[in-house]
Amino acid sequence: MPTVDALLPLQGPGTLELLVAGIGGVAVGTYVVVNSPGPLLKARDIATNEETPAAEVASEDGVVEVEGTAQPLEETLQSPHTDTECLAYDYRKKRIEHHDTGVDDFDDHGADHDDHRTVHQLAHDHATVPFRVEDESGSVPVDPTGANLDIEQDEHDGSGQIVHEESRIDIGETVHVWGQRVDGADAVGDSSVAVGDGPEVDYRIGTGSEMRAVAQKGVQGLAGFVVGLLMIVGGLAALGIVIGVL
């Protein structure tokens, strides 16, 4: 059976690389496009589902959607960078290195963007504690174990090459919880019922309202589709070049 090198004789050092890039672009792009409907379907589910008042979670079965303000249940946390009392945090310390590419690239304002950035993560810490979601009807405990946290960034600062990024769920901040009713031994605090993880739900806790959750998932799905489509087009273009030189 002929090898790839035998099939591509004397076609230049870039032909094999184009073949690999083309196949890889089509394969990965197809995977991304196929999986892009997931976030869009999640956005649809959140948008069409009726929110459950916190005081009525005990009477619901399965998936529940709660929106309200985050309040302490028993413990609180201190965020590592700003030492802020909170209920969840994600902290990252990064070093950013700039490398001059040697190619002048001027924007419309005359600024030269001829550098390339390399980001090194130096530290990463995150933590959560059970808390309550409070609305006009009352409150319900939330166990964040296993949740996908979608927390807006609160702090982004640094001097020189070092950057600190911190995201938190602050006390009194609006949160949106898409989870499942749990009870008995799975509940937290003194309550017999809570919102937590379960087999019926893609558990999510995010800062902000339901509309932000819908927008975030919608943008994620659309971006995945567009990026995947561009990868497929780029891969097909590379394969077209290879076919053209055979």
N, C-alpha and C positions, 0 to 999 in steps of 0.2 A: 504494500500500500504506500503510495507516495507521501512524503512528509510535506508540511507546510512550506518549508524552505524550497523543496523541489517544485512545488506548485507556483512559487513566486520567485523565479530565477532572475537575478540581475535587475530587479525592479527598484533598487535604491534602498537605503537603510531605513526609510520611513514607512515602507509598504506594510511590513509585518505589524508595526506599531499601530498603523491606521486600521488594520484588520481587527486587532485585539480591541482597540478603542471603539470601533464600530459595533462589534458584537456585544461588548460590555455596556455601551450606551443604550442599545436597544433592549438588552436584558434587564438592566437596572431600571431604565425608564418605564418599561412595561410593568415591572413590579410596583413602582411608585404610583403609576396611574391606576392600576387595579386596586390598590389599597387606599386611594384618595377618597372614595365615597364614605369610608368609615367616619371621619370627623363630620362630614356633611349630614350623614344620617343622625349622628349624635346631636348636631345643632337642631335638626328637625324635631327630634324627640324632646329636647329641652323646651323648644319654642311652643310645641303643641301640648305639652303636659301641663296639667293644672297644679299650681303650687299648693302644698299642704300647710295649713296653719300649724305652728309649732305645737300648740296644745292638742291638736288632733292626730298627731303622729301615732299615738297609741291605738287608735281605731283603724289605722290603715294596714294593708298587707302589701308586702313586696316593696317596689320602688317608691321612694318618697322624695319630693323636691321641696327644700326649705330655704327661705331667704329671710335674713334679719341681721341683727348686730351680734358680733361675737363677744361673749362675756365669760369671765373665769368660772370654772366649775369647782376645782379644788386647788390646783397648782398653776403657776405662771412661769414663764421663762424670761431670761435676760439675754437679749441678742448680743452676740460676741463683739460686733464692731461699734455700735452706738450705745450699748448697754441699756436698750429700751425694753421695758416690761412688755411682754407680748405673749401670744398663745402658739405661735409657730414662727420659724425663721429659716432662711436659707442664706448662707454667707459664703462668698467666694473671694479669694485674694489672688490677683493675677499680676504677672509681669508682662509688659508689652514692649517688644523690641521692634525698632524701625530699621529697615534695611534699604539703602539707596539702590534702586535698580539700574541707575545710570541712564535711564531713558526719560527725557523731558516730556511731561504730560500736563499741559496747561488747561485749566478749566476756563469758563466764560469770564471769570473775574481776574484772570491772569495768575492765579495761584498754581504752583508747580506741585503735582502729585506723583512724584517719581519714586516714592518709597513703598516698601512692602512691609506689612505688619505680621509679626509672629507673636502669638499669645500663649503664655505658659501659665497653667494653673498651679499656684503655690499652696493653696489651702482651700478646703471645702468642708463646711460643717452645716448640719441641718438638724432640726428637732421640732417635735410637736408635743402637745399635751391635750388631753380631752378638755372640751370647753362646752359652753351652752350657746345655742342660737336663740335669740330673743326677738319676738315680734309682738304685734298688738294683742295677740291671743294668749301669750305666755312664753314659755321657753321649753327647749328639749335638749338633752345632752347629745354631744357628737363625739364619737370616737374616731380620730383621724387615722388610725392604723390602717395601712394599705391604700390610703387615698392618693390619687394623683393631685398634687397641689399646683394650682395655677394662681400664683401670688404676684401681684404687681410689684415692680422694683421700687423700694423706698429711698435707697441711698446708692449713689454712684460717685465716688470721689477718689482722689489720689494725687500724689505728687510725683512728678517725674515718670518713671516707668511703672510704678506700683499703683494698682487700682483696686479699690475695695467695693464690692457689690453686695448689698444686703436687701433681702425681701422679707416682709413680715406680715403676719396677721396680728394687727394691733387690737387692743381692748377697745370695744365700741365701734370697730370697723364693720362695714357692711360685707356680708359673706353670702355666697350662694352654695348650697350643698345638694348634690345629686347622689343619693345613696339608697340604702335599704333599711327598713325597720328591723332592729334586732332587739331581743329581750332576753330575760333570764340571765344566765351567766355571761352572755355577750354584751350586756348593757354596762354602762359606766356610771360611777358615782352612786348615789343612793336611789336613783331611778330604776324602775323595772323595765323601762323602754328607752331606747336611744336610736340615733341614726349612725349606721356604720357600713362596713363592707359586706358583700354577700354575693352569691352566685348569679343573682338576677340583674346585676348592675355593674357598669363601668364607673366605679366610685370616684367622684370628683369633688374637691373643695376649692373654691376660688374666691378671691376678693372681688368686690363689685357686685353688680346686679345680674339678674338672669339675662338681660340684653347683652351684657359684656360676654357672658358665657357663650351665647349663641353666636355673637360676632367672632369671638376667638376661634371657635370650632369651625365656623364657616370659612374664615380666612385660611385656616390651617388646611382644610380640605381643598380649597381652590388653588392655594399655592402649591400643594403637592401635585395636583393635576397638571398645572402649567409647567412646573419644573420637570415632571416626568415626561410630558409631551415634548419639551425642548430637548431632553436627553435622547428621546427616540429619534427626533428629527436630525440631531447632530450625529447620532450613530448611523442612521441611514445615509447621511451625506458622506461620512467617512467610508462606508462600504461602497458607495457609488464611485468614489475616487479610486478605490482598490480595483473594482470591476473595470473601470475605465482604462487602467494601465495594464491589465492582463492581456 
